[in-house]
């Protein structure tokens, strides 16, 4: 079986998309702690977490609020925001981003790529966020964390629980 990290590295080499110039060599302590916390409580995510390639992006220049991940395993982090988070909150963010990859949102949602709001927000990504965040309540209990109020949840929109992003 080919290691996940090798698959990500090969896909990075084969694509011209993305800029690796802002790669983060040493993560801030709260993110290091968060990664270890997730690996301790969710060991099945360890291979994926350590395969992610952290890259620094800002809100001002790139429009990134906190974290994001692309199909190639690049983990975009707004360090100005995320370094203020407690490790437990950062752990939930990491689990959230891993779920985008595990649920193959980048592949599933390509048919909805043109669904962009006038503000430039991807409705496909919002659907993926709602699908993932629906299950984060139990995750938050395990990490002794409070769910962030500014994240999107299906109940905030009156949606039924456990829907897929496409629904």
N, C-alpha and C positions, 0 to 999 in steps of 0.2 A: 504494500500500500504506500502511495506517495504521500509524504508529510504535507500537511496543510500549508505550512510556511513556504515550502518549495513551490507549491502550486501558485500561491500568491506572488512569489518572486518571479516566476516564469511569466505569469500574466502581466506583471508590471513591465517586464522587459519587452513583451510583445505588443504593448499598447503605447501610443504616444500621448495618451490622455494623462493629465495630472502633472503636477510640478513637485518634484522631490527636493527642491532646494531648501524648503523650510522644514525638513525632517527634524524631529526632536530626538536627540541622542540620549538625553537623560530626562525622564519625566519628573515633574514636581512630586514631592513626597506624598501629598494626598492622593495622587493618581497611582503611585507605586503601591501605597497601602490599599487603595481600592481594588487594584488588580489582584493583589494577594487575598483580599477579603472575598472576592468573587470566586477565585480558584479554591479557596477553603470551603465555601458553602456550595459551590456549583462546579465540582471538579471536571464535569463533562465539558465545560466551556474553556478549560485551561489551554488546550491546543490552539483554539481559535483566538483567545485573548493574547497569547504570546506571539501569534503569527501576525497580528495587526501591526501596521507600520504607522507610528504616530507622526502627524504633520501639523505644524502650527498654522492656524488661520485666524484672522481677526473679524470682528463684526463690521468694523468700518470699511475695510478693504474687500472682504469676501462675503459679508452678510451672514456669517456664522454666529448663531446665538450661543451655542455651547459645544456640542459634539455632532459629528456626522461620520458616516462610513460609506465608502463606495464599493462597487462590486469587486474591486481588485484588492480589498483588504487594507486600503489606506484609511487611517483613523484620523479625521480632522478634528483638531481641538482648539477652541478659543481659550487660550491660557489665561487671558485677563479675567474671564468669567469663571472657568472651571477650577482655577487654583483657590478660589474663595469657598468652594464647596467642602463639606465634611466628607471624609472617605466613604461613609455609608451612602450619601447622595451620589457621589461619583460612581460608586459600585452599581447603583441602579441605572445610571447613565450608560455605563459600559455594557450591562446586560441588555439594555434597550438597543444599543448599536449592534451588538452581536445578534440580536433577534432579527434585525433587518437582513443580515446575511443568512442566518439559518432558515428564515422563512422565504428566502429568495425574492425579496421584494423588488430588487433591481431587475430581475427577469420577468416576474409576474406583472409588474406595473408598466412595462414599456408601451403597452397599448394605450395607456392613459397619459403618456408624456406631454401631449398637447394640452392637457387640462391645467392651465396656468392662470392664476388670477391676475387682474390688472396690476396688482402689487408685485407680481413675479413669484408668487408662492405656488408650489406644486401641490395640487390637490391629491395626486397619487401618493406623495410622501406623507401628507396629512392622514390619508386613509391608513397607510402603514403604521404611522404613529398611534392612531386610535386602536388598531388591531393589537399592537404590542402593549400599550399602556393599560389596556383592559386587564391584563394579567399581572401587572406590576404590584397590585395591592398585596398579594401574598408574598411577593419577593420583598417588599418593604418591611413586612413583619419579620421575616427571617434576618434582615439586616439591621433591625432596630432603627429603621429610618421612617421619616414622614414623607409621604408623597408630595412632591412639589406642586403648589397651587397653579403655577403658570404652565404646567404640562397639559396636553390635551387628553381628555378621557371621554369615552362614549357617553357616559351618563350626563356629562356637561351639555351635550347636544340632544339629550332625550333619546339616544339610540339604545337598542337592545344590547345586552352584553354578548360577548363571544362572537361577534361578526368578523368576517374577513375584510381585508382592506378594500376589496372590490365591491363589497356590499355597502 
